[in-house]
Amino acid sequence: MGMDVRYFMPPNSVAPYAFFFFGDLLNDYNTLELISTLSTMETFQKIYRPEIYNSNAVAGEVYKPSLKNLDCSLTQVVYDREERARLAVEQGKWCEEHFIQRHQLTLEKWVANFAEPAL
């Protein structure tokens, strides 16, 4: 896909976050964009990867994930792919209705400031 990846591990976290991006991560994106992305990643990764993010201890300096680690507790939740797909659609529709449609003009103005000119 031509994307680069950089890993970021916030202090006291249990696992790193992976940023997949085009260009220069630190110069092409402002602080607010990076913080927003991290916040979203933290939430979604805890929901969709509980087997990794349900650790009972902060990750060490070298991250070596394993379900056999003593600090990993298995979740009591069993995820169903069909349920995940259905929930993703429902969540997308909710966001569209309660966020995108309500704030469409503001979002369009904001995006216009960052859009690249057409070639």
N, C-alpha and C positions, 0 to 999 in steps of 0.2 A: 504494500500500500504506500510505501515511501515515507512512512511516519517514523519519527525518532521516539525514543522512550527514555525517560529519566525517572528515577525512583526517589521518593521523598518519605522519610519516616519522622513524623512529629515526635517531640519528646514524650516519653511515657506511653507510647502507643504499643500495640501488640503485633502490628504488621505494617509493612511499608505500603505506600500508594504508588501506583505507576501512572505517570503522565505520558500519554501518547499524543504527539503534536507534530505540526509542520513548522519549520522555521526555527527561530531562536526563542526558547521557552521564557527566559527571563527578560528579554528585551521586547518581544512581540506582544506580550500580555501584561496588563497592568496588575497591580497588587490586588485590587478588588476582584478581578477575574480569577486570579490564582486562589485567593482565599475562598471565594464562592465555590470553585471547583473542588477544593479540598473538603469543604463542609459537606457538599453533596456526595462526594466519594465516600466519606466516612460513614454517612448514614446508609447509603445503598450497599456498601460492602458489608456492613454489619447485618443487613437484612438478607442479602443474597449469598453471602459466604460465611454463614455462622460457624461452620466447622473450623474456620481459621480465626475469625475475630471473636470467638468465645473463649479465648485464652484467659487464664487466671493470673498471668504475670506479664510484666512488660518485656518486650523483645530484647534480646541481648544485642551487643554491638554488631555481631554477625547474625543475620536472620536466616535460620534454617528451619522452616516449617515442617512439622510432621504430626500426624494424628497420634503418634506413639509418644510424643513428648509428655512428661509428667504434668506439665502446667496446662495441658489442653483438656477441657471438659467437653464431652460430647453433648450436643444440643438435644433437647427433648422434642424438637420440631422436625417433622419429616416434610420435605418440600416435594411437591408434585410439579413436574414440568408444565402440564396442562394448566394447573392452577396459576403458576407463575405467569404464563402467557396471558391468561385471562385477566389477572390482576394488573399486568403491565398495560393492557388496553384500557382497563377501567381507570387506572391512575392517570394515563395520558389524557383521557377524556375529561377527567376531573380538573386537571391542570389547565387544559384548554378553556374549559368553561369558567373556572374561578380565577384564573390568572391571565392567560393570554388574551381572551376575548375582552375581559374587563379593562385591561391595560394596553390594548392593541396600539393606540395612537402613541403612547409613551414609548412602548417597545420599538415601534417603527422609527421614531425619531432617534432613539438610542442606537439602533442598528445602523441607521444611515450614517452616523458618525464613524462607524468602524468598517463599513462596506468598502471593498476595493473597487476602483473604477473598472467599468466594463472594458474589455479589450477590443 
